Amino acid sequence: LQSICREMNTRLHHVKPHGALYNRAARDPAVSAIICEAVAAVDPSLIIYGLSGSKTRDAAEKAGLRFAAEVFADRTYRPDGSLTPRTQPNALIHDAGTMLNQVLTMVRRHNVRASDGTTIPISADTICLHGDGEHAARFASMIRGALDQQEIAVAAP
């Protein structure tokens, strides 16, 4: 990927492990360390994106990398701060109002309501919205509009 970027006269900005690896790294310090050490060996200027509150933050800092705490617009959270697995009911948020309220709460109040109703602390440096979701384009437009309306700056971490 680095070679392609160089060929196209651009550069990578960040690295985000995907799916099961992302979720495993969030709770497993050894996996987080392996990922962060590998990224730092390739390009120490890259930012690691990881789940807010995850073990990946500590691993990134130890590897000398910047970390961006990621929150999810279209996913629900469990009481421990992890994402509700897609195999469970109500893991995905389909309602626009619910999604927008969650995003604004995470960004403004630095917390999120978990599936059991508890409120958990959260940091939001970057927002993930799954592009394969049924409402992705509409949700993205709504998020940007709400952030602009509330004068919340949008910038690269």
DSSP file with accessible surface (Angstrom, degrees, kcal/mol):
  #  RESIDUE AA STRUCTURE BP1 BP2  ACC     N-H-->O    O-->H-N    N-H-->O    O-->H-N    TCO  KAPPA ALPHA  PHI   PSI    X-CA   Y-CA   Z-CA
    1    1 A L     >        0   0  137      0, 0.0     4,-2.5     0, 0.0     5,-0.2   0.000 360.0 360.0 360.0 -40.4    0.0    0.0    0.0
    2    2 A Q  H  >  +     0   0   35      1,-0.2     4,-2.4     2,-0.2     5,-0.2   0.897 360.0  51.9 -59.9 -40.7    2.9    2.3    0.8
    3    3 A S  H  > S+     0   0   77      2,-0.2     4,-2.5     1,-0.2    -1,-0.2   0.906 109.3  49.1 -62.6 -43.1    4.3    1.7   -2.7
    4    4 A I  H  > S+     0   0  102      2,-0.2     4,-2.1     1,-0.2    -2,-0.2   0.925 110.4  51.1 -62.9 -43.2    1.0    2.5   -4.4
    5    5 A C  H  <>S+     0   0   13     -4,-2.5     5,-2.8     1,-0.2     4,-0.2   0.924 110.8  48.0 -60.5 -45.0    0.8    5.7   -2.4
    6    6 A R  H ><5S+     0   0  159     -4,-2.4     3,-1.4     1,-0.2    -1,-0.2   0.923 111.0  51.3 -61.7 -42.8    4.3    6.7   -3.4
    7    7 A E  H 3<5S+     0   0  163     -4,-2.5    -1,-0.2     1,-0.3    -2,-0.2   0.849 112.3  46.4 -62.7 -33.6    3.5    5.9   -7.0
    8    8 A M  T 3<5S-     0   0  128     -4,-2.1    -1,-0.3    -5,-0.2    -2,-0.2   0.325 116.0-115.4 -92.5   7.3    0.3    8.0   -6.8
    9    9 A N  T < 5S+     0   0  154     -3,-1.4     2,-0.3     1,-0.2    -3,-0.2   0.897  81.3  99.3  61.3  42.9    2.2   10.9   -5.1
   10   10 A T      < -     0   0   89     -5,-2.8     2,-0.3    -6,-0.1    -1,-0.2  -0.822  58.9-134.8-141.4-179.2    0.2   10.7   -1.9
   11   11 A R        -     0   0  131     -2,-0.3     2,-0.1    -3,-0.1    -9,-0.1  -0.983  23.5-100.6-142.3 156.7    0.7    9.2    1.6
   12   12 A L        -     0   0   34     -2,-0.3     3,-0.1     1,-0.1   -10,-0.0  -0.445  24.4-168.4 -70.2 148.7   -1.1    7.2    4.1
   13   13 A H        -     0   0   64      1,-0.3    34,-1.6    -2,-0.1     2,-0.3   0.759  62.7  -6.9-104.6 -41.0   -2.6    9.1    7.0
   14   14 A H  E     -a   47   0A  69     32,-0.2     2,-0.4     2,-0.0    -1,-0.3  -0.945  54.1-129.1-151.8 169.4   -3.6    6.3    9.4
   15   15 A V  E     -a   48   0A  39     32,-2.8    34,-2.6    -2,-0.3    24,-0.0  -0.994  19.6-179.0-127.0 133.9   -4.0    2.6    9.9
   16   16 A K        -     0   0   69     -2,-0.4    34,-0.1    32,-0.2     6,-0.1  -0.947  23.5-135.8-133.1 111.1   -7.1    0.9   11.2
   17   17 A P        -     0   0   14      0, 0.0     2,-0.3     0, 0.0    -2,-0.0  -0.306  31.9-122.7 -58.3 153.7   -7.2   -2.8   11.8
   18   18 A H    >>  -     0   0  163      4,-0.1     3,-1.4     5,-0.0     4,-0.8  -0.772  45.3 -43.1-109.1 145.3  -10.5   -4.3   10.4
   19   19 A G  H 3> S+     0   0   31     -2,-0.3     4,-2.3     1,-0.3     5,-0.2  -0.081 124.0  11.3  55.6-124.1  -13.2   -6.3   11.9
   20   20 A A  H 3> S+     0   0   84      1,-0.2     4,-2.5     2,-0.2    -1,-0.3   0.851 130.0  53.7 -61.8 -35.7  -12.3   -9.2   14.3
   21   21 A L  H <> S+     0   0   87     -3,-1.4     4,-2.7     2,-0.2    -1,-0.2   0.922 108.6  50.1 -65.2 -42.1   -8.6   -8.0   14.4
   22   22 A Y  H  X S+     0   0   11     -4,-0.8     4,-1.7     1,-0.2    29,-0.2   0.937 113.7  44.7 -58.5 -49.8   -9.8   -4.5   15.5
   23   23 A N  H  X S+     0   0   53     -4,-2.3     4,-0.8     2,-0.2    -2,-0.2   0.875 113.7  49.7 -67.5 -36.1  -12.0   -5.9   18.2
   24   24 A R  H >X S+     0   0  122     -4,-2.5     4,-1.8    -5,-0.2     3,-0.9   0.931 109.7  50.9 -67.4 -44.4   -9.4   -8.4   19.4
   25   25 A A  H 3< S+     0   0    1     -4,-2.7     7,-0.3     1,-0.2    -1,-0.2   0.857 100.6  65.2 -61.6 -32.0   -6.7   -5.6   19.6
   26   26 A A  H 3< S+     0   0   13     -4,-1.7    29,-2.9     1,-0.2    -1,-0.2   0.830 118.8  22.3 -60.7 -29.9   -9.1   -3.5   21.6
   27   27 A R  H << S+     0   0  166     -3,-0.9    -1,-0.2    -4,-0.8    -2,-0.2   0.523 112.6  72.9-115.7  -8.2   -9.0   -6.0   24.5
   28   28 A D     X  -     0   0   37     -4,-1.8     4,-2.5     1,-0.1     3,-0.2  -0.888  55.5-166.5-117.0 105.2   -5.7   -7.9   23.9
   29   29 A P  H  > S+     0   0   78      0, 0.0     4,-2.5     0, 0.0     5,-0.2   0.843  89.2  55.6 -59.5 -33.1   -2.5   -5.9   24.7
   30   30 A A  H  > S+     0   0   61      2,-0.2     4,-2.1     1,-0.2     5,-0.2   0.926 110.0  44.7 -66.8 -42.7   -0.3   -8.5   23.0
   31   31 A V  H  > S+     0   0   21     -3,-0.2     4,-2.3     2,-0.2     5,-0.2   0.925 113.4  51.1 -67.1 -43.2   -2.2   -8.1   19.7
   32   32 A S  H  X S+     0   0    0     -4,-2.5     4,-2.7    -7,-0.3     5,-0.2   0.914 109.2  51.1 -58.6 -43.1   -2.3   -4.4   20.0
   33   33 A A  H  X S+     0   0   29     -4,-2.5     4,-2.8    -5,-0.2     5,-0.3   0.916 108.8  50.5 -62.4 -44.3    1.5   -4.3   20.6
   34   34 A I  H  X S+     0   0  113     -4,-2.1     4,-2.1     2,-0.2    -1,-0.2   0.936 113.1  46.1 -59.5 -46.5    2.2   -6.4   17.5
   35   35 A I  H  X S+     0   0   25     -4,-2.3     4,-2.5     2,-0.2    -2,-0.2   0.956 115.6  45.0 -61.9 -49.9    0.0   -4.2   15.3
   36   36 A C  H  X S+     0   0    0     -4,-2.7     4,-2.8     1,-0.2    -2,-0.2   0.895 112.2  50.8 -66.4 -39.5    1.5   -1.0   16.6
   37   37 A E  H  X S+     0   0  123     -4,-2.8     4,-1.9    -5,-0.2    -1,-0.2   0.903 111.4  49.2 -64.4 -39.5    5.1   -2.2   16.4
   38   38 A A  H  X S+     0   0   55     -4,-2.1     4,-1.4    -5,-0.3    -2,-0.2   0.927 112.9  46.6 -65.4 -44.2    4.6   -3.3   12.8
   39   39 A V  H  X S+     0   0   16     -4,-2.5     4,-3.2     1,-0.2     3,-0.4   0.935 111.4  51.3 -64.1 -44.4    3.1    0.1   11.9
   40   40 A A  H  < S+     0   0   21     -4,-2.8    -1,-0.2     1,-0.2    -2,-0.2   0.870 107.0  54.6 -61.7 -34.4    5.8    2.0   13.6
   41   41 A A  H  < S+     0   0   89     -4,-1.9    -1,-0.2    -5,-0.2    -2,-0.2   0.840 114.9  40.1 -68.1 -30.9    8.4    0.0   11.8
   42   42 A V  H  < S-     0   0   96     -4,-1.4    -2,-0.2    -3,-0.4    -1,-0.2   0.919 141.2 -14.6 -82.8 -47.7    6.9    0.9    8.4
   43   43 A D    ><  -     0   0   31     -4,-3.2     3,-1.9    -5,-0.2    -1,-0.2  -0.684  51.4-164.4-162.3 101.2    6.0    4.6    9.2
   44   44 A P  T 3  S+     0   0   86      0, 0.0    22,-0.3     0, 0.0    -4,-0.1   0.574  87.9  68.8 -69.1  -5.1    6.1    6.1   12.6
   45   45 A S  T 3  S+     0   0   62     20,-0.1     2,-0.1    -5,-0.1    -5,-0.1   0.587  77.1 105.9 -86.7  -9.7    4.1    9.1   11.4
   46   46 A L    <   -     0   0    4     -3,-1.9    20,-0.6    -7,-0.2     2,-0.4  -0.389  68.8-130.5 -70.8 147.9    1.0    7.0   10.8
   47   47 A I  E     -ab  14  66A   3    -34,-1.6   -32,-2.8    18,-0.1     2,-0.5  -0.806  13.8-137.0 -97.0 137.9   -1.9    7.4   13.3
   48   48 A I  E     -ab  15  67A   0     18,-2.8    20,-2.8    -2,-0.4     2,-0.5  -0.850  12.9-152.4 -95.4 125.9   -3.5    4.3   14.7
   49   49 A Y  E     + b   0  68A  17    -34,-2.6     2,-0.3    -2,-0.5    20,-0.2  -0.837  28.3 157.6 -94.6 134.3   -7.3    4.3   14.9
   50   50 A G  E     - b   0  69A   1     18,-2.1    20,-3.2    -2,-0.5     3,-0.1  -0.985  47.0 -74.5-153.4 161.7   -8.8    2.2   17.6
   51   51 A L  E >   - b   0  70A   7     -2,-0.3     3,-2.1   -29,-0.2     6,-0.2  -0.291  59.8 -99.7 -57.7 133.0  -11.9    1.7   19.7
   52   52 A S  T 3  S+     0   0   13     18,-2.0    -1,-0.1     1,-0.3    72,-0.0  -0.312 110.3  17.5 -54.4 132.5  -12.2    4.4   22.4
   53   53 A G  T 3  S+     0   0   75      1,-0.2    -1,-0.3    -3,-0.1    -2,-0.1   0.526  98.8 138.6  82.2   7.9  -11.0    3.0   25.7
   54   54 A S    X   -     0   0   11     -3,-2.1     3,-1.1     1,-0.1     4,-0.5  -0.329  69.0-113.4 -88.4 166.5   -9.2    0.1   24.1
   55   55 A K  T 3> S+     0   0   98    -29,-2.9     4,-1.8     1,-0.2     3,-0.2   0.679 106.6  80.0 -66.1 -17.9   -5.8   -1.4   24.8
   56   56 A T  H 3> S+     0   0    5      1,-0.2     4,-2.7     2,-0.2    -1,-0.2   0.833  82.4  62.3 -63.4 -31.5   -4.6   -0.1   21.5
   57   57 A R  H <> S+     0   0   73     -3,-1.1     4,-2.3    -6,-0.2    -1,-0.2   0.953 105.7  44.5 -58.6 -50.0   -4.1    3.4   22.9
   58   58 A D  H  > S+     0   0   83     -4,-0.5     4,-2.4    -3,-0.2    -1,-0.2   0.916 113.9  50.1 -61.8 -42.0   -1.4    2.1   25.4
   59   59 A A  H  X S+     0   0   11     -4,-1.8     4,-1.8     2,-0.2    -1,-0.2   0.899 109.7  50.9 -65.0 -39.8    0.3    0.0   22.6
   60   60 A A  H  <>S+     0   0    0     -4,-2.7     5,-3.2     2,-0.2     4,-0.4   0.937 110.5  48.8 -62.6 -45.4    0.3    3.0   20.3
   61   61 A E  H ><5S+     0   0  114     -4,-2.3     3,-1.3     1,-0.2    -2,-0.2   0.918 110.4  50.8 -62.2 -42.4    1.9    5.2   22.9
   62   62 A K  H 3<5S+     0   0  187     -4,-2.4    -1,-0.2     1,-0.3    -2,-0.2   0.829 111.0  49.4 -63.7 -32.1    4.6    2.6   23.7
   63   63 A A  T 3<5S-     0   0   27     -4,-1.8    -1,-0.3    -5,-0.2    -2,-0.2   0.441 119.4-111.1 -86.2  -1.4    5.4    2.3   20.0
   64   64 A G  T < 5S+     0   0   59     -3,-1.3     2,-0.3    -4,-0.4    -3,-0.2   0.724  73.6 133.7  80.5  22.1    5.7    6.1   19.6
   65   65 A L      < -     0   0    8     -5,-3.2    -1,-0.3    -6,-0.2     2,-0.2  -0.758  58.7-115.1-105.1 152.2    2.5    6.4   17.5
   66   66 A R  E     -b   47   0A 146    -20,-0.6   -18,-2.8    -2,-0.3     2,-0.4  -0.569  31.1-148.0 -77.9 149.3   -0.4    8.8   17.7
   67   67 A F  E     -b   48   0A  23     -2,-0.2     2,-0.5   -20,-0.2   -18,-0.2  -0.958   8.4-158.8-122.5 135.9   -3.7    7.2   18.6
   68   68 A A  E     -b   49   0A   1    -20,-2.8   -18,-2.1    -2,-0.4     2,-0.5  -0.974  19.6-135.5-114.5 118.1   -7.2    8.4   17.5
   69   69 A A  E     -b   50   0A   0     -2,-0.5    56,-2.9   -20,-0.2    57,-1.8  -0.622  24.7-151.6 -74.4 123.3  -10.0    7.2   19.6
   70   70 A E  E     -bc  51 126A   6    -20,-3.2   -18,-2.0    -2,-0.5     2,-0.3  -0.797  13.3-170.5-103.8 137.1  -12.8    6.0   17.3
   71   71 A V  E     - c   0 127A   0     55,-2.4    57,-3.4    -2,-0.4     2,-0.5  -0.850  20.4-125.2-119.1 161.1  -16.5    6.0   18.1
   72   72 A F  E     - c   0 128A   4     -2,-0.3     3,-0.4    55,-0.2    57,-0.2  -0.921  14.2-169.2-117.3 124.6  -19.2    4.3   16.0
   73   73 A A  S    S+     0   0    0     55,-2.6    30,-0.2    -2,-0.5    56,-0.2   0.845  90.3  35.3 -74.1 -36.7  -22.3    6.1   14.7
   74   74 A D  S    S+     0   0   11     54,-0.6    19,-2.3    28,-0.1     2,-0.3   0.118 104.5  77.3-113.6  20.8  -24.2    3.1   13.6
   75   75 A R  B     -D   92   0B  13     -3,-0.4    17,-0.2    17,-0.3     2,-0.2  -0.943  68.8-128.9-128.2 152.5  -23.3    0.5   16.3
   76   76 A T        -     0   0   29     15,-2.1     8,-2.6    -2,-0.3     2,-0.3  -0.609  22.9-130.4 -96.5 162.7  -24.5   -0.1   19.8
   77   77 A Y  B     -E   83   0C   1     36,-0.5    38,-2.7     6,-0.3     6,-0.2  -0.837   5.8-134.3-115.5 148.8  -22.2   -0.5   22.8
   78   78 A R    >   -     0   0   82      4,-3.5     3,-2.4    -2,-0.3     6,-0.0  -0.547  39.7 -98.2 -91.2 165.3  -22.0   -3.0   25.6
   79   79 A P  T 3  S+     0   0   60      0, 0.0    35,-0.1     0, 0.0    -1,-0.1   0.750 122.7  58.8 -58.9 -23.1  -21.5   -2.0   29.2
   80   80 A D  T 3  S-     0   0  121      2,-0.1     3,-0.1    40,-0.1    -3,-0.0   0.416 121.6-104.6 -86.1   3.4  -17.7   -2.7   29.0
   81   81 A G  S <  S+     0   0   19     -3,-2.4     2,-0.1     1,-0.3   -29,-0.1   0.373  82.5 124.4  91.2  -4.9  -17.3   -0.2   26.1
   82   82 A S        -     0   0   23      1,-0.1    -4,-3.5    -5,-0.1    -1,-0.3  -0.405  69.3 -95.5 -81.6 164.3  -17.0   -2.8   23.4
   83   83 A L  B     -E   77   0C   9     -6,-0.2    -6,-0.3    -2,-0.1    -1,-0.1  -0.557  39.4-106.1 -78.0 144.3  -19.3   -2.9   20.4
   84   84 A T        -     0   0    4     -8,-2.6    -8,-0.2    -2,-0.2    -1,-0.1  -0.544  46.5-107.3 -65.8 125.9  -22.3   -5.2   20.5
   85   85 A P    >   -     0   0   40      0, 0.0     3,-2.3     0, 0.0     6,-0.1  -0.292  19.3-123.9 -57.3 142.2  -21.4   -8.1   18.2
   86   86 A R  T 3  S+     0   0  119      1,-0.3     5,-0.2     5,-0.1     6,-0.1   0.690 109.1  68.1 -60.4 -19.9  -23.3   -8.1   14.9
   87   87 A T  T 3  S+     0   0  136      4,-0.1    -1,-0.3     2,-0.1    -3,-0.0   0.606  90.6  78.2 -75.7 -10.8  -24.6  -11.6   15.8
   88   88 A Q  S X  S-     0   0   88     -3,-2.3     3,-1.1     1,-0.1    -4,-0.0  -0.701  94.0 -95.8 -99.6 152.2  -26.7  -10.1   18.6
   89   89 A P  T 3  S+     0   0  110      0, 0.0    -1,-0.1     0, 0.0    -2,-0.1  -0.274 106.0  17.9 -61.3 149.1  -30.0   -8.3   18.2
   90   90 A N  T 3  S+     0   0  138      1,-0.1    -6,-0.1    -4,-0.1   -14,-0.1   0.699  79.9 130.1  63.4  24.7  -29.8   -4.5   18.1
   91   91 A A    <   +     0   0    3     -3,-1.1   -15,-2.1    -5,-0.2     2,-0.4   0.828  66.0  55.8 -73.0 -32.0  -26.1   -4.4   17.3
   92   92 A L  B    S-D   75   0B  61    -17,-0.2     2,-0.6    -6,-0.1   -17,-0.3  -0.804  79.7-135.8-104.6 144.2  -26.8   -2.0   14.4
   93   93 A I        +     0   0   14    -19,-2.3    -2,-0.0    -2,-0.4   -20,-0.0  -0.886  28.7 166.0 -98.6 121.8  -28.5    1.3   14.6
   94   94 A H        +     0   0  105     -2,-0.6     2,-0.5    40,-0.1    -1,-0.1   0.605  49.8  90.9-107.2 -19.1  -31.0    1.8   11.8
   95   95 A D     >  -     0   0   94      1,-0.1     4,-2.5     2,-0.0     5,-0.2  -0.699  65.8-148.7 -87.0 126.7  -33.0    4.8   13.1
   96   96 A A  H  > S+     0   0   13     -2,-0.5     4,-2.7     1,-0.2     5,-0.2   0.886  96.4  50.4 -62.4 -42.0  -31.6    8.2   12.0
   97   97 A G  H  > S+     0   0   46      2,-0.2     4,-2.5     1,-0.2    -1,-0.2   0.914 111.4  47.9 -64.5 -42.0  -32.6   10.0   15.2
   98   98 A T  H  > S+     0   0   75      2,-0.2     4,-2.3     1,-0.2    -2,-0.2   0.927 113.4  48.6 -63.2 -44.3  -31.0    7.4   17.5
   99   99 A M  H  X S+     0   0    0     -4,-2.5     4,-2.4     2,-0.2    -2,-0.2   0.948 113.0  46.1 -62.3 -47.4  -27.8    7.5   15.4
  100  100 A L  H  X S+     0   0   37     -4,-2.7     4,-2.6     1,-0.2     5,-0.2   0.911 111.6  51.3 -66.4 -40.6  -27.6   11.2   15.4
  101  101 A N  H  X S+     0   0  105     -4,-2.5     4,-2.3    -5,-0.2    -1,-0.2   0.919 110.5  50.1 -61.2 -41.9  -28.3   11.5   19.2
  102  102 A Q  H  X S+     0   0   21     -4,-2.3     4,-2.6    -5,-0.2    -2,-0.2   0.937 111.4  48.1 -62.9 -45.6  -25.6    8.9   19.9
  103  103 A V  H  X S+     0   0    1     -4,-2.4     4,-2.6     1,-0.2     5,-0.2   0.952 113.7  45.7 -61.0 -49.2  -23.0   10.8   17.8
  104  104 A L  H  X S+     0   0   29     -4,-2.6     4,-2.9     1,-0.2     5,-0.5   0.883 112.7  51.1 -65.9 -35.2  -23.7   14.1   19.3
  105  105 A T  H  X>S+     0   0   20     -4,-2.3     4,-2.1    -5,-0.2     6,-0.9   0.930 111.7  47.3 -66.1 -43.0  -23.7   12.7   22.8
  106  106 A M  H  X5S+     0   0    0     -4,-2.6     4,-0.6     4,-0.2    -2,-0.2   0.911 119.0  40.1 -64.9 -41.0  -20.4   11.0   22.2
  107  107 A V  H  <5S+     0   0   29     -4,-2.6    -2,-0.2    -5,-0.2    -1,-0.2   0.921 127.3  30.7 -75.3 -44.4  -18.8   14.1   20.8
  108  108 A R  H  <5S+     0   0  126     -4,-2.9    -3,-0.2    -5,-0.2    -2,-0.2   0.894 133.2  26.3 -83.2 -44.3  -20.4   16.7   23.1
  109  109 A R  H  <5S-     0   0  173     -4,-2.1    -3,-0.2    -5,-0.5    -2,-0.1   0.480  93.5-130.1-102.8  -7.9  -20.7   14.8   26.4
  110  110 A H  S  <<S+     0   0  110     -5,-0.6    12,-2.5    -4,-0.6     2,-0.3   0.863  73.7  90.8  59.7  39.7  -18.0   12.2   26.0
  111  111 A N  E     -F  121   0D  43     -6,-0.9     2,-0.3    10,-0.3    -2,-0.2  -0.961  55.4-153.7-152.0 169.7  -20.2    9.3   26.9
  112  112 A V  E     -F  120   0D   2      8,-2.0     8,-2.8    -2,-0.3     2,-0.6  -0.990  25.4-114.9-145.2 147.6  -22.5    6.8   25.3
  113  113 A R  E     -F  119   0D 162     -2,-0.3   -36,-0.5     6,-0.2     6,-0.2  -0.751  34.7-142.1 -86.6 124.1  -25.5    4.8   26.6
  114  114 A A    >   -     0   0    5      4,-3.4     3,-2.4    -2,-0.6   -36,-0.2  -0.309  29.3 -96.5 -80.3 168.9  -24.7    1.1   26.6
  115  115 A S  T 3  S+     0   0   82    -38,-2.7   -37,-0.1     1,-0.3    -1,-0.1   0.741 124.8  54.2 -60.5 -23.5  -27.2   -1.7   25.7
  116  116 A D  T 3  S-     0   0   93      2,-0.1    -1,-0.3     1,-0.0     3,-0.1   0.374 122.2-104.3 -92.6   4.7  -28.1   -2.2   29.4
  117  117 A G  S <  S+     0   0   32     -3,-2.4    -2,-0.1     1,-0.3     2,-0.1   0.311  78.8 130.5  93.9  -9.5  -28.9    1.5   29.8
  118  118 A T        -     0   0   62     -5,-0.1    -4,-3.4     1,-0.1     2,-0.5  -0.402  56.9-125.0 -74.8 156.9  -25.8    2.5   31.7
  119  119 A T  E     -F  113   0D  70     -6,-0.2    -6,-0.2    -3,-0.1    -1,-0.1  -0.893  27.5-168.9-104.0 128.6  -23.7    5.5   30.6
  120  120 A I  E     -F  112   0D  21     -8,-2.8    -8,-2.0    -2,-0.5     2,-0.1  -0.918  24.7-110.0-119.2 144.6  -20.1    4.8   29.9
  121  121 A P  E     +F  111   0D 117      0, 0.0     2,-0.3     0, 0.0   -10,-0.3  -0.398  41.4 175.0 -69.8 149.4  -17.3    7.4   29.3
  122  122 A I        -     0   0   11    -12,-2.5     2,-0.4   -16,-0.1   -51,-0.1  -0.993  25.6-140.9-154.4 147.7  -15.9    7.6   25.8
  123  123 A S        -     0   0   55     -2,-0.3     2,-0.5   -53,-0.1     3,-0.2  -0.927  14.8-159.0-109.8 142.3  -13.5    9.7   23.8
  124  124 A A        +     0   0   29     -2,-0.4   -54,-0.2   -18,-0.2     3,-0.1  -0.859  34.1 143.9-129.3  96.5  -14.3   10.7   20.2
  125  125 A D  S    S+     0   0   84    -56,-2.9     2,-0.3    -2,-0.5   -55,-0.2   0.698  80.6  13.1 -94.2 -28.5  -11.4   11.7   18.0
  126  126 A T  E    S-c   70   0A  27    -57,-1.8   -55,-2.4    -3,-0.2     2,-0.5  -0.990  70.3-136.4-148.8 148.8  -12.9   10.1   14.9
  127  127 A I  E     -c   71   0A  50     -2,-0.3     2,-0.5   -57,-0.2   -55,-0.2  -0.931  12.6-152.1-112.8 129.5  -16.3    8.8   13.9
  128  128 A C  E     +c   72   0A  14    -57,-3.4   -55,-2.6    -2,-0.5   -54,-0.6  -0.852  14.1 177.8-100.0 132.9  -16.8    5.5   12.1
  129  129 A L        -     0   0   40     -2,-0.5     2,-0.4   -57,-0.2   -57,-0.0  -0.988  33.6-121.5-130.2 120.1  -19.9    5.0    9.9
  130  130 A H    >   -     0   0   36     -2,-0.4     3,-1.6     1,-0.2     6,-0.1  -0.487  13.6-152.8 -69.2 120.6  -20.1    1.7    8.0
  131  131 A G  T 3  S+     0   0   71     -2,-0.4    -1,-0.2     1,-0.3     6,-0.2   0.668  92.2  61.0 -66.9 -18.5  -20.3    2.4    4.3
  132  132 A D  T 3  S+     0   0  125      4,-0.1    -1,-0.3     3,-0.1     2,-0.1   0.454  80.3 115.1 -89.9   1.9  -22.1   -0.9    3.7
  133  133 A G  S X  S-     0   0   31     -3,-1.6     3,-1.6     1,-0.1     4,-0.3  -0.381  77.9-118.2 -71.3 151.3  -25.0    0.1    5.9
  134  134 A E  T 3  S+     0   0  158      1,-0.3     3,-0.2     2,-0.1    -1,-0.1   0.812 113.9  32.3 -57.8 -33.0  -28.4    0.6    4.4
  135  135 A H  T 3> S+     0   0   45      1,-0.1     4,-3.2     2,-0.1     5,-0.3   0.114  81.3 124.6-113.0  20.7  -28.5    4.3    5.4
  136  136 A A  H <> S+     0   0   15     -3,-1.6     4,-2.7     1,-0.2     5,-0.2   0.885  74.4  44.3 -55.2 -50.0  -24.8    5.1    5.1
  137  137 A A  H  > S+     0   0   86     -4,-0.3     4,-2.1     2,-0.2    -1,-0.2   0.934 117.9  44.5 -64.6 -43.3  -25.0    8.1    2.7
  138  138 A R  H  > S+     0   0  126      1,-0.2     4,-2.4     2,-0.2    -2,-0.2   0.924 114.3  49.5 -66.2 -43.8  -28.0    9.7    4.4
  139  139 A F  H  X S+     0   0    4     -4,-3.2     4,-2.8     2,-0.2     5,-0.2   0.913 109.8  51.7 -61.6 -42.9  -26.4    9.1    7.9
  140  140 A A  H  X S+     0   0   47     -4,-2.7     4,-2.5    -5,-0.3     5,-0.2   0.927 110.9  47.6 -60.5 -44.5  -23.1   10.6    6.8
  141  141 A S  H  X S+     0   0   88     -4,-2.1     4,-2.5    -5,-0.2    -1,-0.2   0.906 112.6  49.4 -63.4 -40.8  -24.9   13.7    5.4
  142  142 A M  H  X S+     0   0   55     -4,-2.4     4,-2.6     2,-0.2    -2,-0.2   0.909 110.4  50.2 -65.6 -42.5  -26.9   14.0    8.7
  143  143 A I  H  X S+     0   0   14     -4,-2.8     4,-2.7     2,-0.2     5,-0.2   0.953 112.8  45.8 -61.0 -50.2  -23.8   13.7   10.8
  144  144 A R  H  X S+     0   0  127     -4,-2.5     4,-2.6     1,-0.2     5,-0.2   0.927 113.4  50.0 -61.0 -42.9  -21.9   16.4    8.9
  145  145 A G  H  X S+     0   0   37     -4,-2.5     4,-2.7    -5,-0.2    -1,-0.2   0.919 112.2  47.0 -61.8 -43.1  -24.9   18.7    8.9
  146  146 A A  H  X S+     0   0    7     -4,-2.6     4,-2.2     2,-0.2    -1,-0.2   0.901 112.3  49.7 -67.0 -41.5  -25.4   18.3   12.7
  147  147 A L  H  <>S+     0   0   14     -4,-2.7     5,-3.2    -5,-0.2    -2,-0.2   0.931 114.2  45.5 -63.3 -43.5  -21.7   18.9   13.4
  148  148 A D  H ><5S+     0   0   83     -4,-2.6     3,-1.6    -5,-0.2    -2,-0.2   0.930 111.8  51.9 -63.4 -45.3  -21.7   22.0   11.2
  149  149 A Q  H 3<5S+     0   0  162     -4,-2.7    -1,-0.2     1,-0.3    -2,-0.2   0.878 112.7  44.9 -61.1 -36.8  -24.9   23.3   12.8
  150  150 A Q  T 3<5S-     0   0   75     -4,-2.2    -1,-0.3    -5,-0.2    -2,-0.2   0.322 114.9-118.5 -90.5   8.4  -23.6   22.9   16.3
  151  151 A E  T < 5 +     0   0  180     -3,-1.6     2,-0.6     1,-0.2    -3,-0.2   0.859  56.9 158.2  56.9  42.4  -20.2   24.5   15.2
  152  152 A I      < -     0   0   27     -5,-3.2    -1,-0.2    -6,-0.2    -2,-0.1  -0.867  43.2-121.0 -95.3 118.9  -18.2   21.3   16.0
  153  153 A A        -     0   0   95     -2,-0.6     2,-0.5    -3,-0.1    -5,-0.0  -0.340  19.4-154.0 -64.9 138.5  -15.0   21.5   14.0
  154  154 A V        +     0   0   71     -2,-0.1     2,-0.3   -10,-0.0    -1,-0.1  -0.970  34.1 139.8-114.2 118.4  -14.3   18.7   11.6
  155  155 A A        -     0   0   85     -2,-0.5    -2,-0.0     0, 0.0     0, 0.0  -0.982  56.9 -84.7-153.6 158.7  -10.6   18.1   10.9
  156  156 A A              0   0   77     -2,-0.3   -30,-0.1     1,-0.1    -2,-0.0  -0.452 360.0 360.0 -65.6 139.4   -8.1   15.3   10.5
  157  157 A P              0   0   48      0, 0.0    -1,-0.1     0, 0.0   -89,-0.1  -0.217 360.0 360.0 -63.6 360.0   -6.8   14.0   13.8
